Amino acid sequence: MMLNWKYYSSMEITKRIAIDTAIEEEIVKKVIHHSLDSLLRSSRNSESMEITGFGTFYLKKKRIPYYINNFEIKIEKLKVHLNTLFDKYAIEKLSKQIEHYENVLNEIKRKYEVE
């Protein structure tokens, strides 16, 4: 059964794919998030991104402050969580994730000339 993607939230799409494919919802969610994150990372130098079969997506410049704020909040939450960890491997992994988000945030600020 094909979904009319225009009218579903990401949570509904995730649930629908999980049901249709008999794959656990959490796994479907991780795959979708990883795929979108990879696409976003690969499209950093572009104002738009085309996904065959889905369409072309454009970054709205008026939304840049919103994206920046979300990155800053996410980074702060991860730093708070980092201080609660004891496992060396988990600390190292989360530290790398924080560094990645800080690099993305700095790149967005530099590209759109935001302080």
MARMAR-452209 format. One record per residue: x, y, z of N, C-alpha, C in turn; residue number from 1. Coordinates in Angstrom, 3 decimals, padded with zeros to 6 digits. Example, Ala and Ser with C-alpha at 12.3 -4.5 7.8 and 13.67 -1.06 7.14 Angstrom:
MARMAR-452209
<nu: 013.190; nv: -005.690; nw: 007.800; cau: 012.300; cav: -004.500; caw: 007.800; cu: 013.200; cv: -003.300; cw: 007.800; n: 1>
<nu: 012.850; nv: -002.250; nw: 007.080; cau: 013.670; cav: -001.060; caw: 007.140; cu: 012.900; cv: 000.030; cw: 007.870; n: 2>
This chain:
MARMAR-452209
<nu: 000.835; nv: -001.170; nw: 000.000; cau: 000.000; cav: 000.000; caw: 000.000; cu: 000.890; cv: 001.247; cw: 000.000; n: 1>
<nu: 000.626; nv: 002.172; nw: -000.902; cau: 001.412; cav: 003.406; caw: -000.993; cu: 000.812; cv: 004.470; cw: -000.092; n: 2>
<nu: 001.676; nv: 005.223; nw: 000.550; cau: 001.241; cav: 006.334; caw: 001.394; cu: 001.180; cv: 007.610; cw: 000.582; n: 3>
<nu: 000.247; nv: 008.462; nw: 000.916; cau: 000.247; cav: 009.811; caw: 000.372; cu: 001.069; cv: 010.637; cw: 001.358; n: 4>
<nu: 002.389; nv: 010.719; nw: 001.146; cau: 003.348; cav: 011.295; caw: 002.085; cu: 003.002; cv: 012.704; cw: 002.513; n: 5>
<nu: 002.309; nv: 013.430; nw: 001.674; cau: 002.009; cav: 014.825; caw: 001.947; cu: 001.166; cv: 014.995; cw: 003.212; n: 6>
<nu: 000.412; nv: 013.985; nw: 003.573; cau: -000.545; cav: 014.135; caw: 004.664; cu: -000.208; cv: 013.353; cw: 005.924; n: 7>
<nu: 000.989; nv: 012.835; nw: 006.049; cau: 001.374; cav: 012.053; caw: 007.217; cu: 002.520; cv: 012.710; cw: 007.971; n: 8>
<nu: 002.476; nv: 012.623; nw: 009.301; cau: 003.604; cav: 013.090; caw: 010.108; cu: 004.691; cv: 012.023; cw: 010.073; n: 9>
<nu: 005.884; nv: 012.379; nw: 010.526; cau: 006.976; cav: 011.400; caw: 010.523; cu: 006.649; cv: 010.214; cw: 011.430; n: 10>
<nu: 005.950; nv: 010.469; nw: 012.541; cau: 005.580; cav: 009.389; caw: 013.441; cu: 004.593; cv: 008.434; cw: 012.762; n: 11>
<nu: 003.632; nv: 008.994; nw: 012.023; cau: 002.670; cav: 008.153; caw: 011.314; cu: 003.352; cv: 007.347; cw: 010.213; n: 12>
<nu: 004.270; nv: 007.987; nw: 009.506; cau: 005.004; cav: 007.286; caw: 008.446; cu: 005.814; cv: 006.141; cw: 009.040; n: 13>
<nu: 006.484; nv: 006.411; nw: 010.149; cau: 007.282; cav: 005.385; caw: 010.825; cu: 006.410; cv: 004.200; cw: 011.224; n: 14>
<nu: 005.270; nv: 004.480; nw: 011.839; cau: 004.370; cav: 003.405; caw: 012.254; cu: 003.858; cv: 002.616; cw: 011.059; n: 15>
<nu: 003.501; nv: 003.333; nw: 010.010; cau: 002.953; cav: 002.681; caw: 008.821; cu: 003.990; cv: 001.769; cw: 008.163; n: 16>
<nu: 005.229; nv: 002.250; nw: 008.052; cau: 006.300; cav: 001.439; caw: 007.459; cu: 006.562; cv: 000.208; cw: 008.326; n: 17>
<nu: 006.580; nv: 000.411; nw: 009.649; cau: 006.817; cav: -000.706; caw: 010.568; cu: 005.746; cv: -001.780; cw: 010.403; n: 18>
<nu: 004.512; nv: -001.357; nw: 010.284; cau: 003.417; cav: -002.321; caw: 010.111; cu: 003.516; cv: -003.013; cw: 008.763; n: 19>
<nu: 003.713; nv: -002.225; nw: 007.703; cau: 003.740; cav: -002.776; caw: 006.344; cu: 004.924; cv: -003.711; cw: 006.103; n: 20>
<nu: 006.039; nv: -003.470; nw: 006.797; cau: 007.243; cav: -004.275; caw: 006.556; cu: 007.518; cv: -005.295; cw: 007.658; n: 21>
<nu: 006.729; nv: -005.247; nw: 008.733; cau: 006.924; cav: -006.133; caw: 009.892; cu: 008.303; cv: -005.947; cw: 010.518; n: 22>
<nu: 008.772; nv: -004.702; nw: 010.492; cau: 010.046; cav: -004.346; caw: 011.133; cu: 009.708; cv: -003.503; cw: 012.360; n: 23>
<nu: 010.469; nv: -003.704; nw: 013.440; cau: 010.207; cav: -002.962; caw: 014.667; cu: 010.219; cv: -001.460; cw: 014.411; n: 24>
<nu: 009.282; nv: -000.774; nw: 015.045; cau: 009.123; cav: 000.668; caw: 014.846; cu: 010.398; cv: 001.442; cw: 015.196; n: 25>
<nu: 011.078; nv: 001.048; nw: 016.242; cau: 012.298; cav: 001.748; caw: 016.663; cu: 013.386; cv: 001.620; cw: 015.602; n: 26>
<nu: 013.474; nv: 000.485; nw: 014.955; cau: 014.465; cav: 000.274; caw: 013.890; cu: 014.118; cv: 001.136; cw: 012.683; n: 27>
<nu: 012.833; nv: 001.163; nw: 012.315; cau: 012.395; cav: 002.001; caw: 011.194; cu: 012.719; cv: 003.465; cw: 011.486; n: 28>
<nu: 012.442; nv: 003.886; nw: 012.706; cau: 012.714; cav: 005.278; caw: 013.112; cu: 014.201; cv: 005.605; cw: 012.980; n: 29>
<nu: 015.063; nv: 004.687; nw: 013.435; cau: 016.508; cav: 004.908; caw: 013.348; cu: 016.972; cv: 004.996; cw: 011.900; n: 30>
<nu: 016.425; nv: 004.131; nw: 011.045; cau: 016.803; cav: 004.137; caw: 009.627; cu: 016.386; cv: 005.457; cw: 008.979; n: 31>
<nu: 015.165; nv: 005.892; nw: 009.247; cau: 014.678; cav: 007.152; caw: 008.673; cu: 015.528; cv: 008.319; cw: 009.156; n: 32>
<nu: 015.776; nv: 008.391; nw: 010.455; cau: 016.577; cav: 009.492; caw: 010.999; cu: 017.998; cv: 009.482; cw: 010.457; n: 33>
<nu: 018.594; nv: 008.295; nw: 010.369; cau: 019.956; cav: 008.191; caw: 009.843; cu: 019.996; cv: 008.620; cw: 008.374; n: 34>
<nu: 019.000; nv: 008.182; nw: 007.611; cau: 018.944; cav: 008.534; caw: 006.183; cu: 018.809; cv: 010.036; cw: 005.999; n: 35>
<nu: 017.901; nv: 010.642; nw: 006.744; cau: 017.703; cav: 012.089; caw: 006.618; cu: 018.922; cv: 012.862; cw: 007.097; n: 36>
<nu: 019.535; nv: 012.394; nw: 008.179; cau: 020.743; cav: 013.058; caw: 008.679; cu: 021.853; cv: 012.985; cw: 007.642; n: 37>
<nu: 022.009; nv: 011.833; nw: 007.001; cau: 023.022; cav: 011.679; caw: 005.947; cu: 022.744; cv: 012.606; cw: 004.780; n: 38>
<nu: 021.489; nv: 012.708; nw: 004.391; cau: 021.120; cav: 013.612; caw: 003.298; cu: 021.407; cv: 015.055; cw: 003.651; n: 39>
<nu: 021.083; nv: 015.433; nw: 004.872; cau: 021.329; cav: 016.814; caw: 005.300; cu: 022.823; cv: 017.125; cw: 005.334; n: 40>
<nu: 023.616; nv: 016.165; nw: 005.828; cau: 025.056; cav: 016.384; caw: 005.863; cu: 025.630; cv: 016.515; cw: 004.464; n: 41>
<nu: 025.095; nv: 015.753; nw: 003.519; cau: 025.624; cav: 015.797; caw: 002.158; cu: 025.153; cv: 017.026; cw: 001.391; n: 42>
<nu: 024.136; nv: 017.695; nw: 001.899; cau: 023.594; cav: 018.848; caw: 001.174; cu: 023.945; cv: 020.182; cw: 001.822; n: 43>
<nu: 024.924; nv: 020.207; nw: 002.693; cau: 025.269; cav: 021.436; caw: 003.424; cu: 025.638; cv: 022.597; cw: 002.517; n: 44>
<nu: 026.199; nv: 022.318; nw: 001.369; cau: 026.642; cav: 023.395; caw: 000.480; cu: 025.561; cv: 023.794; cw: -000.512; n: 45>
<nu: 024.355; nv: 023.352; nw: -000.289; cau: 023.288; cav: 023.595; caw: -001.244; cu: 022.075; cv: 024.196; cw: -000.551; n: 46>
<nu: 021.302; nv: 024.959; nw: -001.289; cau: 020.075; cav: 025.547; caw: -000.768; cu: 018.908; cv: 024.575; cw: -000.911; n: 47>
<nu: 019.090; nv: 023.524; nw: -001.719; cau: 018.005; cav: 022.573; caw: -001.937; cu: 018.563; cv: 021.156; cw: -001.971; n: 48>
<nu: 017.638; nv: 020.210; nw: -001.868; cau: 018.028; cav: 018.822; caw: -001.877; cu: 016.932; cv: 018.052; cw: -002.619; n: 49>
<nu: 017.317; nv: 017.221; nw: -003.565; cau: 016.337; cav: 016.433; caw: -004.314; cu: 016.473; cv: 014.964; cw: -003.939; n: 50>
<nu: 015.344; nv: 014.359; nw: -003.594; cau: 015.300; cav: 012.934; caw: -003.292; cu: 014.387; cv: 012.313; cw: -004.341; n: 51>
<nu: 014.959; nv: 011.496; nw: -005.197; cau: 014.193; cav: 010.885; caw: -006.283; cu: 012.997; cv: 010.135; cw: -005.712; n: 52>
<nu: 011.853; nv: 010.415; nw: -006.260; cau: 010.622; cav: 009.765; caw: -005.814; cu: 009.921; cv: 010.491; cw: -004.680; n: 53>
<nu: 010.608; nv: 011.471; nw: -004.069; cau: 010.014; cav: 012.237; caw: -002.971; cu: 009.834; cv: 013.702; cw: -003.335; n: 54>
<nu: 010.774; nv: 014.253; nw: -004.068; cau: 010.669; cav: 015.651; caw: -004.455; cu: 011.905; cv: 016.442; cw: -004.107; n: 55>
<nu: 011.808; nv: 017.752; nw: -004.307; cau: 012.897; cav: 018.666; caw: -004.006; cu: 012.519; cv: 019.474; cw: -002.772; n: 56>
<nu: 013.463; nv: 019.614; nw: -001.862; cau: 013.234; cav: 020.327; caw: -000.604; cu: 014.159; cv: 021.534; cw: -000.556; n: 57>
<nu: 013.626; nv: 022.666; nw: -000.108; cau: 014.377; cav: 023.905; caw: -000.051; cu: 014.499; cv: 024.388; cw: 001.388; n: 58>
<nu: 015.664; nv: 024.903; nw: 001.726; cau: 015.896; cav: 025.479; caw: 003.038; cu: 015.388; cv: 026.911; cw: 003.039; n: 59>
<nu: 014.494; nv: 027.212; nw: 003.954; cau: 013.962; cav: 028.562; caw: 004.058; cu: 014.884; cv: 029.379; cw: 004.952; n: 60>
<nu: 015.432; nv: 030.455; nw: 004.401; cau: 016.399; cav: 031.249; caw: 005.155; cu: 015.793; cv: 031.857; cw: 006.417; n: 61>
<nu: 014.483; nv: 032.118; nw: 006.394; cau: 013.857; cav: 032.695; caw: 007.581; cu: 013.827; cv: 031.692; cw: 008.739; n: 62>
<nu: 014.038; nv: 030.397; nw: 008.442; cau: 014.034; cav: 029.360; caw: 009.474; cu: 015.418; cv: 029.137; cw: 010.100; n: 63>
<nu: 016.444; nv: 029.788; nw: 009.567; cau: 017.813; cav: 029.592; caw: 010.072; cu: 017.911; cv: 029.841; cw: 011.584; n: 64>
<nu: 017.358; nv: 030.943; nw: 012.114; cau: 017.442; cav: 031.134; caw: 013.577; cu: 016.804; cv: 029.985; cw: 014.362; n: 65>
<nu: 015.738; nv: 029.428; nw: 013.841; cau: 015.081; cav: 028.281; caw: 014.476; cu: 016.020; cv: 027.078; cw: 014.495; n: 66>
<nu: 016.666; nv: 026.783; nw: 013.357; cau: 017.598; cav: 025.661; caw: 013.280; cu: 018.776; cv: 025.859; cw: 014.234; n: 67>
<nu: 019.291; nv: 027.069; nw: 014.264; cau: 020.420; cav: 027.371; caw: 015.146; cu: 020.019; cv: 027.161; cw: 016.598; n: 68>
<nu: 018.856; nv: 027.666; nw: 016.970; cau: 018.370; cav: 027.508; caw: 018.338; cu: 018.206; cv: 026.030; cw: 018.688; n: 69>
<nu: 017.663; nv: 025.245; nw: 017.771; cau: 017.501; cav: 023.808; caw: 018.025; cu: 018.839; cv: 023.113; cw: 018.224; n: 70>
<nu: 019.835; nv: 023.464; nw: 017.414; cau: 021.171; cav: 022.874; caw: 017.575; cu: 021.762; cv: 023.253; cw: 018.933; n: 71>
<nu: 021.611; nv: 024.515; nw: 019.314; cau: 022.163; cav: 024.964; caw: 020.593; cu: 021.509; cv: 024.242; cw: 021.762; n: 72>
<nu: 020.193; nv: 024.074; nw: 021.703; cau: 019.471; cav: 023.354; caw: 022.762; cu: 019.917; cv: 021.898; cw: 022.809; n: 73>
<nu: 020.022; nv: 021.284; nw: 021.635; cau: 020.434; cav: 019.874; caw: 021.570; cu: 021.836; cv: 019.691; cw: 022.146; n: 74>
<nu: 022.739; nv: 020.583; nw: 021.796; cau: 024.113; cav: 020.506; caw: 022.299; cu: 024.138; cv: 020.641; cw: 023.815; n: 75>
<nu: 023.382; nv: 021.593; nw: 024.347; cau: 023.354; cav: 021.789; caw: 025.802; cu: 022.785; cv: 020.564; cw: 026.528; n: 76>
<nu: 021.729; nv: 019.973; nw: 025.973; cau: 021.156; cav: 018.770; caw: 026.583; cu: 022.152; cv: 017.620; cw: 026.562; n: 77>
<nu: 022.872; nv: 017.482; nw: 025.462; cau: 023.870; cav: 016.414; caw: 025.372; cu: 025.011; cv: 016.634; cw: 026.363; n: 78>
<nu: 025.416; nv: 017.890; nw: 026.552; cau: 026.483; cav: 018.191; caw: 027.522; cu: 026.043; cv: 017.874; cw: 028.947; n: 79>
<nu: 024.779; nv: 018.172; nw: 029.261; cau: 024.249; cav: 017.833; caw: 030.592; cu: 024.251; cv: 016.316; cw: 030.761; n: 80>
<nu: 023.803; nv: 015.607; nw: 029.735; cau: 023.780; cav: 014.140; caw: 029.793; cu: 025.197; cv: 013.567; cw: 029.909; n: 81>
<nu: 026.135; nv: 014.192; nw: 029.226; cau: 027.527; cav: 013.741; caw: 029.267; cu: 028.058; cv: 013.710; cw: 030.692; n: 82>
<nu: 027.654; nv: 014.701; nw: 031.481; cau: 028.124; cav: 014.784; caw: 032.873; cu: 027.554; cv: 013.695; cw: 033.773; n: 83>
<nu: 026.540; nv: 012.968; nw: 033.288; cau: 025.943; cav: 011.900; caw: 034.096; cu: 026.520; cv: 010.521; cw: 033.761; n: 84>
<nu: 027.344; nv: 010.461; nw: 032.721; cau: 027.864; cav: 009.171; caw: 032.266; cu: 029.116; cv: 008.756; cw: 033.026; n: 85>
<nu: 029.289; nv: 007.432; nw: 033.151; cau: 030.462; cav: 006.882; caw: 033.813; cu: 031.270; cv: 005.984; cw: 032.875; n: 86>
<nu: 030.593; nv: 005.386; nw: 031.911; cau: 031.237; cav: 004.468; caw: 030.991; cu: 032.124; cv: 005.240; cw: 030.009; n: 87>
<nu: 033.394; nv: 004.854; nw: 029.947; cau: 034.376; cav: 005.552; caw: 029.108; cu: 033.961; cv: 005.555; cw: 027.633; n: 88>
<nu: 033.462; nv: 004.418; nw: 027.151; cau: 033.050; cav: 004.307; caw: 025.752; cu: 031.871; cv: 005.234; cw: 025.462; n: 89>
<nu: 030.902; nv: 005.264; nw: 026.373; cau: 029.721; cav: 006.119; caw: 026.193; cu: 030.113; cv: 007.595; cw: 026.218; n: 90>
<nu: 031.040; nv: 007.952; nw: 027.093; cau: 031.515; cav: 009.337; caw: 027.183; cu: 032.199; cv: 009.743; cw: 025.883; n: 91>
<nu: 033.048; nv: 008.862; nw: 025.373; cau: 033.765; cav: 009.150; caw: 024.129; cu: 032.794; cv: 009.288; cw: 022.954; n: 92>
<nu: 031.826; nv: 008.388; nw: 022.880; cau: 030.850; cav: 008.411; caw: 021.789; cu: 030.007; cv: 009.681; cw: 021.844; n: 93>
<nu: 029.525; nv: 010.045; nw: 023.018; cau: 028.705; cav: 011.243; caw: 023.164; cu: 029.533; cv: 012.502; cw: 022.922; n: 94>
<nu: 030.789; nv: 012.502; nw: 023.352; cau: 031.668; cav: 013.653; caw: 023.099; cu: 031.848; cv: 013.885; cw: 021.601; n: 95>
<nu: 031.993; nv: 012.804; nw: 020.843; cau: 032.118; cav: 012.920; caw: 019.380; cu: 030.836; cv: 013.445; cw: 018.764; n: 96>
<nu: 029.702; nv: 013.010; nw: 019.284; cau: 028.415; cav: 013.488; caw: 018.780; cu: 028.247; cv: 014.986; cw: 019.063; n: 97>
<nu: 028.636; nv: 015.413; nw: 020.254; cau: 028.567; cav: 016.834; caw: 020.607; cu: 029.472; cv: 017.640; cw: 019.683; n: 98>
<nu: 030.671; nv: 017.143; nw: 019.464; cau: 031.610; cav: 017.826; caw: 018.570; cu: 031.032; cv: 017.941; cw: 017.156; n: 99>
<nu: 030.396; nv: 016.875; nw: 016.689; cau: 029.764; cav: 016.885; caw: 015.364; cu: 028.698; cv: 017.976; cw: 015.294; n: 100>
<nu: 027.815; nv: 018.025; nw: 016.289; cau: 026.755; cav: 019.035; caw: 016.294; cu: 027.330; cv: 020.450; cw: 016.388; n: 101>
<nu: 028.386; nv: 020.629; nw: 017.158; cau: 029.014; cav: 021.951; caw: 017.249; cu: 029.605; cv: 022.354; cw: 015.898; n: 102>
<nu: 030.206; nv: 021.404; nw: 015.192; cau: 030.751; cav: 021.696; caw: 013.860; cu: 029.640; cv: 022.066; cw: 012.874; n: 103>
<nu: 028.539; nv: 021.324; nw: 012.918; cau: 027.396; cav: 021.626; caw: 012.038; cu: 026.850; cv: 023.012; cw: 012.368; n: 104>
<nu: 026.688; nv: 023.307; nw: 013.646; cau: 026.187; cav: 024.609; caw: 014.073; cu: 027.097; cv: 025.729; cw: 013.591; n: 105>
<nu: 028.401; nv: 025.575; nw: 013.767; cau: 029.349; cav: 026.599; caw: 013.315; cu: 029.318; cv: 026.771; cw: 011.802; n: 106>
<nu: 029.149; nv: 025.661; nw: 011.098; cau: 029.080; cav: 025.719; caw: 009.639; cu: 027.827; cv: 026.479; cw: 009.179; n: 107>
<nu: 026.700; nv: 026.220; nw: 009.836; cau: 025.463; cav: 026.934; caw: 009.503; cu: 025.624; cv: 028.424; cw: 009.785; n: 108>
<nu: 026.185; nv: 028.748; nw: 010.943; cau: 026.388; cav: 030.158; caw: 011.298; cu: 027.310; cv: 030.850; cw: 010.303; n: 109>
<nu: 028.374; nv: 030.160; nw: 009.914; cau: 029.326; cav: 030.736; caw: 008.956; cu: 028.668; cv: 030.920; cw: 007.591; n: 110>
<nu: 027.947; nv: 029.899; nw: 007.140; cau: 027.332; cav: 029.953; caw: 005.805; cu: 026.297; cv: 031.059; cw: 005.707; n: 111>
<nu: 025.517; nv: 031.250; nw: 006.760; cau: 024.447; cav: 032.246; caw: 006.708; cu: 024.810; cv: 033.526; cw: 007.466; n: 112>
<nu: 026.101; nv: 033.649; nw: 007.815; cau: 026.631; cav: 034.861; caw: 008.449; cu: 025.814; cv: 035.261; cw: 009.677; n: 113>
<nu: 025.650; nv: 034.297; nw: 010.589; cau: 024.922; cav: 034.517; caw: 011.828; cu: 025.910; cv: 034.417; cw: 012.977; n: 114>
<nu: 025.782; nv: 035.289; nw: 013.938; cau: 026.665; cav: 035.249; caw: 015.132; cu: 026.031; cv: 034.452; cw: 016.231; n: 115>
